[in-house]
Structures are given as C-alpha cells and as structure tokens.
Amino acid sequence: MADIIRRHGNETIAEYKPDILPSHYKTMQNIVDCRTPALGGQTWKCEECGKIHYSYHSCRNRHCPKCQNDRANQWLAKQYQILLPTSYFLATITIPGELHTAFRQNQRKLYSLLFQAAAQALLILTKDKKYLGAEIGMMGVLHTWTRNLNYHPHIHFLIPAGGLKNGKHWKWAKPDFLVHVKPLSILTRRLFKTALIQEHLNLDLPANTWKKKWVCHIKPVGNGQSALQGVG
C-alpha cells in the first residue's frame, strides 16, 4: 500500500482533490511514513552477542495495513471474551445514497446520530411483545466503505438471540427470527430525521430523501465469532 501511494499518490490527489478530506491526506502520509526513518525508532542491543537492531516506529493509524492487522486481532480477542454463551443475530442497517454527501461533510456528528437512531430502533422493536418482548444488548461496528471501496456508510450490530424480560429472566428469541426489517427501516429513518431536527442540523438534502428505503437485513450467525471476524 505504501509503495502504491508513493508511486501514484500525487496524481490521485491532483485528480480527486475536491473529494479528499484532510483525514485522508493524513492517512496517506501515515501509511507512507510507517516504520520508516520519518517516524524515528528505537535501538535494541542483544546483551549476549552485542548485535544491534534498529526498529522504526509504526504510525498506529487504524487504516494502515501494517498496523491494522495486530490491532484488529487484539480487538477480536477482547470481543470473543465478552460473547455470551448463546447464538447471535447480525443486523445490518444502511443509509440511502441521497444522504452520502451530507454524511461525508458531517462525519463525526452524523455517524454518531446514525448509531443512536439504529440502536434505539432495535431496542424499541425487540422490546415489543409482537417480537422478542425483552431488552437486548448489542455490539455495533461502523463501516464506511464497500469491498470495492465505494463510500457507503452502514452499521453492523451483533445481537444475542435473546434478552432480559422484566430485567430478571432470560427470554430466548426464535432460532431464525428477531424482528421484521421493514419496521426497523422505517423507525430508524424516523428517529434519525428527528435527531437531525433536534440538533438543528440544516442539511442540503434532495427532496425525496425521506421517502427512500433504508435497507436493513438481519440473519442468524451462530455463536457470533465468524460474524465478528467479518465486521471487525
């Protein structure tokens, strides 16, 4: 990745400059500098043979391929430890393309509001007696790109297949069903829109934004470990 940026970074920046965020410039530079003299390093000396080894510092940017693997494995190990001894569902909630520009321009705020709206919608629906009728827990991970590197914000929620009823008793969900995705889509959209109004965020959005379907999907994923690897 660093070699690619060194070779083609300048021409990429020249072509897509209006669309590249400051954080993207920083990430590109971090990847190029990672484990090179640009970031300095440490000298290690073997007490037995006297051999000296110089180790360059890493950039620690979460987007860096050199740094990401170790950190991702550490994160996964911690999440495995808190998984409950039960089966899980994976819920995926996406936004329509009409919101992409607004999200790119207001990432910190809108990502947070999306998390809140989606999580609240899941909590409301699963507590309904028509569905689970219990209070669930969940773990959410934000993804902002598709596998072909198109900008596409969406959230994955890993949800235990059950919850606490009346705060005391565990109630199991059906093996292959948690909630219907249509009401989840509608409720998430409504809660997000309400949050925008409460935050007084006047975004320049297309007229048909709030008529667009928010694609949601929920599927059983066994003990949750493979799903964690996929979203982590």
Secondary structure, 3 states (H helix, E strand, C coil): CHHHHHHHHHHHHHHHHHHCCHHHHHHHHHHHHCCCHHHCEEEEECCCCCCEEEEECCCCCCCCHHHHHHHHHHHHHHHHHHCCCCCEEEEEEECCHHHHHHHHHCHHHHHHHHHHHHHHHHHHHHHCCCCCCCECCCEEEEEEECCCCCEEEEEEEEEECEEEECCCEEEECECCECCCHHHHHHHHHHHHHHHHHHCCCCCCCCCCHHHCCCCEEEEECCCCHHHHHHHC
